[in-house]
Amino acid sequence: MGAQAQIHEIGGFLGGSNYIGDVGPTTYLSPNEPAFGVLYKWNKSPRHAYRFSYTQSEITSSDLDSKEAGRNQRGYRFENNLKEVSAGLEFNFFDFNLHESSAKITPYVFSGLSYFLTRYTLTDTQTGNSVKGRSERRKSVAIPMIVGIKSNISPHFIVALETGARYTLTDTIDGSYNQDFGNINNNDWYVFTGVTLTYTFGQKPCYCAE
Protein backbone atom coordinates (compact mmCIF):
# COMPACT_ATOMS: atom_id res chain seq x y z
CA MET A 1 0.00 0.00 0.00
CA GLY A 2 1.32 3.46 -0.88
CA ALA A 3 2.22 5.93 1.85
CA GLN A 4 -0.21 8.77 2.40
CA ALA A 5 2.39 11.53 2.06
CA GLN A 6 4.33 12.29 -1.10
CA ILE A 7 7.74 13.83 -1.64
CA HIS A 8 7.68 17.53 -2.48
CA GLU A 9 10.09 19.86 -4.27
CA ILE A 10 10.27 23.63 -4.04
CA GLY A 11 12.84 25.89 -5.61
CA GLY A 12 13.71 28.47 -8.22
CA PHE A 13 14.45 29.00 -11.89
CA LEU A 14 17.13 31.29 -13.30
CA GLY A 15 17.91 31.75 -16.96
CA GLY A 16 16.98 33.76 -20.01
CA SER A 17 14.15 34.39 -22.46
CA ASN A 18 13.68 34.97 -26.15
CA TYR A 19 10.78 35.56 -28.52
CA ILE A 20 9.79 34.19 -31.94
CA GLY A 21 7.26 36.10 -34.01
CA ASP A 22 6.73 39.08 -36.30
CA VAL A 23 9.52 41.33 -34.96
CA GLY A 24 13.24 40.65 -34.82
CA PRO A 25 15.20 37.43 -35.44
CA THR A 26 13.53 34.03 -35.72
CA THR A 27 16.21 31.95 -33.97
CA TYR A 28 14.47 29.32 -31.85
CA LEU A 29 16.93 29.31 -28.95
CA SER A 30 18.62 32.67 -28.35
CA PRO A 31 18.10 34.07 -24.82
CA ASN A 32 18.56 37.85 -24.75
CA GLU A 33 16.88 38.89 -21.48
CA PRO A 34 17.11 37.48 -17.92
CA ALA A 35 14.24 35.36 -16.61
CA PHE A 36 13.53 34.04 -13.13
CA GLY A 37 10.81 32.23 -11.25
CA VAL A 38 9.75 29.77 -8.58
CA LEU A 39 8.36 26.25 -8.89
CA TYR A 40 6.80 23.46 -6.88
CA LYS A 41 6.56 19.74 -7.73
CA TRP A 42 4.51 16.97 -6.19
CA ASN A 43 6.14 13.66 -7.10
CA LYS A 44 3.52 10.96 -7.52
CA SER A 45 5.87 8.23 -8.81
CA PRO A 46 9.48 7.77 -10.00
CA ARG A 47 8.21 8.64 -13.50
CA HIS A 48 5.85 11.60 -13.08
CA ALA A 49 5.14 14.70 -10.99
CA TYR A 50 2.60 17.49 -10.93
CA ARG A 51 4.41 20.80 -11.47
CA PHE A 52 3.35 24.39 -10.77
CA SER A 53 5.45 27.48 -11.51
CA TYR A 54 5.60 31.26 -11.76
CA THR A 55 8.08 32.86 -14.17
CA GLN A 56 8.63 36.42 -15.35
CA SER A 57 10.88 38.19 -17.80
CA GLU A 58 11.20 41.26 -19.97
CA ILE A 59 10.58 39.88 -23.48
CA THR A 60 12.27 42.02 -26.15
CA SER A 61 13.16 41.78 -29.83
CA SER A 62 14.45 44.16 -32.50
CA ASP A 63 14.30 44.10 -36.30
CA LEU A 64 17.85 45.46 -36.34
CA ASP A 65 19.03 42.04 -35.08
CA SER A 66 17.22 40.15 -37.83
CA LYS A 67 18.98 38.61 -40.83
CA GLU A 68 15.87 39.22 -42.97
CA ALA A 69 16.38 42.36 -45.07
CA GLY A 70 12.74 43.42 -44.89
CA ARG A 71 12.63 43.35 -41.10
CA ASN A 72 16.03 44.98 -40.82
CA GLN A 73 14.91 47.90 -42.96
CA ARG A 74 11.59 48.24 -41.13
CA GLY A 75 13.38 48.74 -37.82
CA TYR A 76 10.69 47.98 -35.24
CA ARG A 77 11.47 47.00 -31.64
CA PHE A 78 9.19 45.92 -28.82
CA GLU A 79 9.43 45.43 -25.07
CA ASN A 80 7.03 43.30 -23.11
CA ASN A 81 6.89 42.70 -19.37
CA LEU A 82 5.59 39.11 -19.22
CA LYS A 83 4.43 37.24 -16.13
CA GLU A 84 3.40 33.59 -16.37
CA VAL A 85 1.85 30.90 -14.17
CA SER A 86 1.90 27.29 -15.37
CA ALA A 87 0.51 23.95 -14.24
CA GLY A 88 0.93 20.51 -15.74
CA LEU A 89 2.60 17.12 -15.71
CA GLU A 90 6.34 16.39 -15.76
CA PHE A 91 7.36 12.96 -17.10
CA ASN A 92 10.76 11.32 -16.45
CA PHE A 93 12.23 9.07 -19.14
CA PHE A 94 14.06 7.00 -16.48
CA ASP A 95 13.02 6.12 -12.94
CA PHE A 96 13.87 8.96 -10.57
CA ASN A 97 13.28 7.11 -7.31
CA LEU A 98 13.77 9.45 -4.35
CA HIS A 99 14.08 6.47 -1.98
CA GLU A 100 17.57 5.87 -3.32
CA SER A 101 20.48 7.98 -2.07
CA SER A 102 22.69 7.17 -5.06
CA ALA A 103 23.13 9.77 -7.80
CA LYS A 104 20.46 9.60 -10.50
CA ILE A 105 20.03 11.39 -13.79
CA THR A 106 17.13 11.49 -16.25
CA PRO A 107 15.84 13.47 -19.19
CA TYR A 108 12.29 14.75 -18.75
CA VAL A 109 9.49 16.55 -20.56
CA PHE A 110 6.73 18.82 -19.27
CA SER A 111 3.51 20.15 -20.71
CA GLY A 112 0.29 21.62 -19.42
CA LEU A 113 -1.23 25.07 -19.58
CA SER A 114 0.19 28.56 -18.98
CA TYR A 115 -1.66 31.78 -18.26
CA PHE A 116 0.27 34.98 -18.80
CA LEU A 117 -0.06 38.75 -18.48
CA THR A 118 1.83 41.16 -20.71
CA ARG A 119 2.33 44.85 -21.25
CA TYR A 120 3.98 45.66 -24.54
CA THR A 121 5.41 48.78 -26.15
CA LEU A 122 6.17 48.80 -29.89
CA THR A 123 8.56 51.46 -31.14
CA ASP A 124 10.18 52.57 -34.38
CA THR A 125 13.95 52.50 -33.84
CA GLN A 126 14.49 55.10 -36.56
CA THR A 127 12.32 57.73 -34.88
CA GLY A 128 12.18 56.46 -31.30
CA ASN A 129 8.40 56.92 -31.33
CA SER A 130 5.75 54.40 -30.38
CA VAL A 131 4.13 52.78 -33.41
CA LYS A 132 0.59 54.21 -33.62
CA GLY A 133 0.92 55.11 -29.94
CA ARG A 134 0.33 51.52 -28.90
CA SER A 135 1.22 50.43 -25.38
CA GLU A 136 -1.26 47.93 -24.00
CA ARG A 137 -1.87 45.31 -21.33
CA ARG A 138 -2.92 41.87 -22.54
CA LYS A 139 -3.60 38.44 -21.07
CA SER A 140 -3.79 35.07 -22.77
CA VAL A 141 -2.93 31.38 -22.47
CA ALA A 142 -0.11 29.30 -23.91
CA ILE A 143 0.87 25.66 -24.24
CA PRO A 144 4.31 25.03 -22.66
CA MET A 145 6.60 22.36 -24.15
CA ILE A 146 9.65 21.86 -21.93
CA VAL A 147 12.55 19.41 -22.28
CA GLY A 148 15.31 19.05 -19.74
CA ILE A 149 17.71 16.84 -17.84
CA LYS A 150 18.01 16.63 -14.04
CA SER A 151 20.09 14.99 -11.32
CA ASN A 152 20.11 14.78 -7.53
CA ILE A 153 23.29 16.49 -6.35
CA SER A 154 22.61 15.67 -2.67
CA PRO A 155 19.92 13.86 -0.64
CA HIS A 156 17.80 17.03 -0.63
CA PHE A 157 18.75 19.02 -3.74
CA ILE A 158 17.98 18.43 -7.41
CA VAL A 159 19.44 20.51 -10.23
CA ALA A 160 18.08 20.60 -13.79
CA LEU A 161 18.88 22.24 -17.10
CA GLU A 162 15.86 22.90 -19.29
CA THR A 163 14.49 24.85 -22.23
CA GLY A 164 10.81 25.40 -22.84
CA ALA A 165 8.92 26.94 -25.75
CA ARG A 166 5.48 28.41 -25.17
CA TYR A 167 3.05 28.41 -28.08
CA THR A 168 0.69 31.27 -27.31
CA LEU A 169 -2.92 31.50 -28.40
CA THR A 170 -2.44 35.13 -29.38
CA ASP A 171 -0.54 37.35 -31.83
CA THR A 172 -0.30 40.34 -29.50
CA ILE A 173 3.01 39.86 -27.65
CA ASP A 174 4.89 42.10 -30.09
CA GLY A 175 2.07 44.55 -30.76
CA SER A 176 1.64 43.47 -34.40
CA TYR A 177 -2.01 42.47 -34.02
CA ASN A 178 -4.28 44.85 -35.95
CA GLN A 179 -1.20 46.67 -37.23
CA ASP A 180 0.01 47.00 -40.83
CA PHE A 181 2.63 44.25 -40.62
CA GLY A 182 3.12 40.66 -39.56
CA ASN A 183 1.46 37.35 -40.40
CA ILE A 184 -1.97 37.21 -38.80
CA ASN A 185 -2.06 33.42 -39.34
CA ASN A 186 0.93 32.77 -37.05
CA ASN A 187 0.73 33.17 -33.30
CA ASP A 188 3.67 34.29 -31.15
CA TRP A 189 6.10 32.07 -29.24
CA TYR A 190 8.38 32.76 -26.29
CA VAL A 191 11.08 30.55 -24.79
CA PHE A 192 12.57 30.22 -21.30
CA THR A 193 15.97 28.51 -20.98
CA GLY A 194 17.86 28.04 -17.75
CA VAL A 195 18.58 26.09 -14.58
CA THR A 196 16.28 25.00 -11.76
CA LEU A 197 17.38 24.12 -8.24
CA THR A 198 14.83 22.46 -5.96
CA TYR A 199 14.84 21.29 -2.35
CA THR A 200 13.04 18.03 -1.52
CA PHE A 201 11.06 17.59 1.66
CA GLY A 202 8.19 15.60 3.14
CA GLN A 203 7.78 11.90 3.75
CA LYS A 204 9.19 9.83 0.93
CA PRO A 205 6.46 7.90 -0.84
CA CYS A 206 6.32 4.16 -1.21
CA TYR A 207 6.12 3.69 -4.96
CA CYS A 208 4.30 0.38 -4.63
CA ALA A 209 1.28 -1.20 -6.26
CA GLU A 210 -1.81 -0.85 -4.09
NORFENUR-V458844 format. One record per residue. N is the residue number from 1. RES is the residue in three letters. PHI is phi as a letter, one per 40 degrees, with the letter a starting at -180 (none if undefined). Layout:
# NORFENUR-V458844
N_RES_PHI, N_RES_PHI
This chain:
# NORFENUR-V458844
1_MET_none, 2_GLY_c, 3_ALA_c, 4_GLN_c, 5_ALA_c, 6_GLN_b, 7_ILE_c, 8_HIS_b, 9_GLU_b, 10_ILE_a, 11_GLY_a, 12_GLY_b, 13_PHE_b, 14_LEU_a, 15_GLY_a, 16_GLY_a, 17_SER_b, 18_ASN_a, 19_TYR_b, 20_ILE_b, 21_GLY_a, 22_ASP_c, 23_VAL_b, 24_GLY_g, 25_PRO_c, 26_THR_b, 27_THR_c, 28_TYR_c, 29_LEU_b, 30_SER_a, 31_PRO_d, 32_ASN_b, 33_GLU_b, 34_PRO_c, 35_ALA_b, 36_PHE_a, 37_GLY_a, 38_VAL_b, 39_LEU_a, 40_TYR_b, 41_LYS_b, 42_TRP_b, 43_ASN_c, 44_LYS_c, 45_SER_a, 46_PRO_c, 47_ARG_b, 48_HIS_a, 49_ALA_a, 50_TYR_c, 51_ARG_b, 52_PHE_b, 53_SER_a, 54_TYR_b, 55_THR_b, 56_GLN_a, 57_SER_a, 58_GLU_c, 59_ILE_c, 60_THR_b, 61_SER_a, 62_SER_b, 63_ASP_c, 64_LEU_c, 65_ASP_c, 66_SER_c, 67_LYS_c, 68_GLU_c, 69_ALA_c, 70_GLY_c, 71_ARG_c, 72_ASN_c, 73_GLN_c, 74_ARG_c, 75_GLY_g, 76_TYR_c, 77_ARG_a, 78_PHE_b, 79_GLU_b, 80_ASN_a, 81_ASN_c, 82_LEU_b, 83_LYS_b, 84_GLU_b, 85_VAL_b, 86_SER_b, 87_ALA_a, 88_GLY_i, 89_LEU_b, 90_GLU_b, 91_PHE_b, 92_ASN_c, 93_PHE_c, 94_PHE_b, 95_ASP_d, 96_PHE_b, 97_ASN_c, 98_LEU_c, 99_HIS_c, 100_GLU_c, 101_SER_c, 102_SER_c, 103_ALA_c, 104_LYS_b, 105_ILE_a, 106_THR_a, 107_PRO_c, 108_TYR_a, 109_VAL_b, 110_PHE_a, 111_SER_a, 112_GLY_i, 113_LEU_a, 114_SER_b, 115_TYR_b, 116_PHE_b, 117_LEU_b, 118_THR_b, 119_ARG_a, 120_TYR_b, 121_THR_b, 122_LEU_b, 123_THR_b, 124_ASP_c, 125_THR_c, 126_GLN_c, 127_THR_b, 128_GLY_g, 129_ASN_c, 130_SER_c, 131_VAL_c, 132_LYS_f, 133_GLY_g, 134_ARG_c, 135_SER_a, 136_GLU_b, 137_ARG_c, 138_ARG_a, 139_LYS_a, 140_SER_a, 141_VAL_b, 142_ALA_a, 143_ILE_b, 144_PRO_c, 145_MET_b, 146_ILE_b, 147_VAL_b, 148_GLY_a, 149_ILE_a, 150_LYS_b, 151_SER_a, 152_ASN_c, 153_ILE_c, 154_SER_a, 155_PRO_d, 156_HIS_b, 157_PHE_b, 158_ILE_b, 159_VAL_b, 160_ALA_a, 161_LEU_b, 162_GLU_a, 163_THR_b, 164_GLY_a, 165_ALA_c, 166_ARG_b, 167_TYR_c, 168_THR_c, 169_LEU_c, 170_THR_a, 171_ASP_b, 172_THR_b, 173_ILE_c, 174_ASP_c, 175_GLY_g, 176_SER_c, 177_TYR_c, 178_ASN_g, 179_GLN_b, 180_ASP_c, 181_PHE_a, 182_GLY_g, 183_ASN_c, 184_ILE_c, 185_ASN_c, 186_ASN_b, 187_ASN_c, 188_ASP_c, 189_TRP_b, 190_TYR_b, 191_VAL_b, 192_PHE_b, 193_THR_b, 194_GLY_i, 195_VAL_b, 196_THR_b, 197_LEU_b, 198_THR_b, 199_TYR_b, 200_THR_c, 201_PHE_a, 202_GLY_g, 203_GLN_c, 204_LYS_c, 205_PRO_c, 206_CYS_c, 207_TYR_c, 208_CYS_b, 209_ALA_c, 210_GLU_c
